[in-house]
Structure formats: structure tokens, C-alpha cells
Amino acid sequence: MIKQIRSADIKSFIENNPKTVLLDVRTEDEWKTFGQPDTKSLGIKTFFITIGQDPGFIDNVKKEINKENQVLVMCAAGGRSEIAVQLMLKEGYLAHNVSDGFNGNGQDPGWQNSGLPSVIDS
């Protein structure tokens, strides 16, 4: 079962899980258009590894992310990140879905609208 974390609960999650990292699986165009999470002030590292047609997603994750970390996985609204979490759980990662993503899901506001730090890369 995939654990769902709302953006509103991320700060609390990080406080209780100091070995947390964030994995953003959106596309580069989305990062440039809508912005990126800025996790430096939260004391965690962010990884940007796009999930999509590339069959090398898990190989790229393995190169970058330690299995000892709690991994919060985020996309725009929570759909692609849930697929990424499923793949990561099969590989033994401690992965959790950010259910409202960066932009929100219609029910919850998302990272960008929850007062969490973000930047737009122009």
C-alpha cells in the first residue's frame, strides 16, 4: 500500500523523518513553466528524475538515491508520482506519494500553493 502525503503535511513528515529526500518526476518543461520545489530551507535534497517513456527511470533512481532515505515522490498532481512510487517500492525504496503534487489535485492545493518554498527557473 502506498503512503499518501499531502503537501500540507510535508514539513511535519520531514521533522519526524530527518533522512528524507524529495524526488520530482515532472518534465523539464514543467520545471521551467510551473517552478521547482526549493527544499534547501527545509534541510533536504531534491532530485529531478523524469518518469515517462524512458525505461531507465529506476536505473537513474538507483544512481542518485540511497535506499536508506525516506523518499517523497512528486509530480504535478499525484498521478505519475504514484506510478514512480510503485516502481520504487518494488526495488526496496522507502517511497511515499505527494498526493497533491506541485500544482494541486483539485482537492488539496499542492506544494506551490501550500506555502512551501519554490523557484521558477527562467
N, C-alpha and C positions, 0 to 999 in steps of 0.2 A: 504494500500500500504506500502510495506517495504522500509524503507530508506536505501540506499546503501552508505557505507562509504569506500573509498579506504584507504589503509594503509598510502599512502602519505598525506592524509588529517586528520589523527588521532590527531596529535599534535594540530592543529588548532581547531578541534572539542572539545578536552579536555579544551583548553583555554577558549572557549565560553560556555562550559558546565562543571563547576567545580564539579558537583555531578555525575561524570562518573565513572563507573567500567567496567572492561573487563571480559567477560566470555569466556573461551576457552573450546570448547566442543569436542576436539580431544581425542583420546585414550591415555592411559598411555604409551603405546609403542611409539606412535608418539611423545609424550613429551620427552621421553628419546632419541629417534633416531634423531629427527629433531631440538629439542630445545624447549624452552618455552619463551614467552614474559616476559621481566623483566621490569615491569611498575613502580618500586619504583622511578626511576629518573623522571618519568612523573607525579608523585604525585597521582597515582590512584592505586586501589587494583585490583588484578586479582583473579578470581575464576576458578577452574578447575572442571567442572562437565561434564562428558562424556555423549553424547547423542548416543543412539543406541537402542538395543533391550530392555533395561531396561525401563519398563513403569513408573518408579518412577522419571523420569527426572524432571518434573515440581515440584513434591514434594521436591526434593533436591534443586531446584532453590528457592522455597519458604522459605526453611530453612535458606538459605545463603544470599539472595539478597533482599534488600529493594526496594519496588516499587517506591520510590521517586527518585531513581538513574536513570540516563541515562545508558543503558547497551549496550556496544559494544560487539557483539557476533561473535566469530571467530572459524573457523575450519582450515583445510589445504588449501582449495581453494575457499571456499564460499558456497558450496552446503549444507552440513549438518547444518551449522550455519543459513542458511536461513530457514530451517525447524524448528530449535530451536526458531528463532525469531517469526515465525508464531505461535508456541505454546505459547510463552511468551506474545505476543500481545493479544491473547485470554484471558489471565489471568490478563490483565491490566498493564503489564510492558511497560516501555518506551525503547523498544529494537530496535537495528539497526544492520544490517548485515555488517560485514567487508568483502566486496565483493571479495577481492583477498586473503583472509585468511593469514595464516602464511607463506605458501610456494609460493604463487603466483598462478594466474589462467590462465597463457598464454598470457594475455593482460596486466595485471598490476603485479608488482613484488612481492607483498606480504610483510607482516611485516618484515620477516627475511632479505629481500633484499632492504628494503626502508630506511635503516639506523636507524631503531627503535631498542631499546636495547633488547637483548635476551641472554639466557644462555642455555647450554646443561647440563642436569643432568645426570652425568655418574654413 
